[in-house]
Amino acid sequence: KRLRDDSRPSEVTLGYHYTKASNMTTIRQDGLMSRTEREASNIQATRGGATFGDGIYTGNNPDAFSSYGNVGLLVAILKGNQKRIHGPEPSDSD
């Protein structure tokens, strides 16, 4: 309610985030964080994952971005700044 009262986005949607299994310990411990958020919290930033700029990448199609990691997470999304990125088309072998 407070977000709506402040005229900020308040709609929660579901999305998918893919990552490497080796990132799961940190995600479980600290949550999904952008590089800027990790650096501000003195958490070692991982390499890669910023093809289109700093942020947490999600998609609404569970198969569209599975090539970015071998672990898929279902995440609740409270939209802030966002940019629509179109991923690669799935191949027949997927």
C-alpha positions in Angstrom: 0.0 0.0 0.0 2.8 2.4 0.8 4.3 2.0 -2.7 0.9 2.9 -4.2 0.6 5.9 -1.9 4.0 7.1 -3.0 3.0 6.7 -6.7 5.6 4.0 -7.2 5.2 0.7 -9.1 3.5 -1.8 -6.8 2.4 -4.7 -9.1 4.2 -8.0 -8.5 4.7 -10.4 -11.4 6.5 -13.7 -11.8 9.6 -14.3 -13.9 12.4 -16.7 -14.5 16.1 -16.1 -13.7 18.8 -18.4 -14.9 22.2 -18.8 -13.2 25.1 -21.2 -12.8 24.8 -23.8 -10.0 28.0 -22.3 -8.5 26.2 -19.0 -7.8 23.4 -20.6 -5.7 25.2 -20.5 -2.4 25.6 -16.7 -2.7 22.1 -16.2 -4.0 20.7 -18.3 -1.0 22.8 -16.3 1.4 22.4 -12.7 0.0 19.6 -12.9 -2.5 19.7 -11.8 -6.1 21.6 -8.6 -6.3 22.9 -6.4 -9.1 26.7 -5.8 -9.3 26.2 -2.3 -7.9 24.2 -3.7 -4.9 26.9 -6.4 -4.3 29.7 -3.8 -4.3 27.8 -1.5 -2.0 27.3 -4.4 0.4 31.0 -5.4 0.2 30.0 -8.7 -1.5 32.4 -10.0 -4.1 30.9 -9.3 -7.6 30.9 -12.2 -10.0 32.2 -11.8 -13.5 29.8 -11.6 -16.4 26.0 -11.3 -16.4 25.9 -7.7 -17.5 25.5 -8.0 -21.3 22.9 -5.3 -21.4 24.1 -3.3 -18.3 24.0 -3.8 -14.6 20.8 -5.5 -13.3 19.0 -8.7 -12.5 17.9 -10.3 -15.7 14.5 -12.1 -15.8 12.2 -13.4 -18.5 8.6 -14.3 -18.7 9.2 -17.4 -20.8 10.8 -20.3 -18.8 12.8 -21.5 -21.8 13.9 -18.2 -23.4 17.1 -17.5 -21.4 17.9 -21.0 -20.1 21.3 -20.8 -22.0 22.5 -18.4 -19.3 22.7 -21.0 -16.6 21.9 -24.6 -15.6 19.6 -23.5 -12.7 16.3 -21.8 -13.2 14.7 -19.7 -10.5 11.0 -18.6 -10.3 11.1 -15.1 -8.9 8.6 -12.5 -7.8 9.3 -9.2 -9.5 8.5 -5.7 -8.2 9.3 -3.6 -11.2 11.5 -0.6 -10.9 13.6 0.5 -13.9 13.1 -2.0 -16.7 14.1 -2.6 -20.3 12.7 -5.2 -22.6 15.3 -7.4 -24.2 14.5 -10.1 -26.8 16.4 -13.3 -26.4 17.4 -15.9 -29.0 14.8 -18.0 -30.5 14.7 -21.6 -29.1 16.1 -24.2 -31.5 14.4 -27.4 -32.5 16.8 -29.4 -30.3 15.8 -27.5 -27.1 
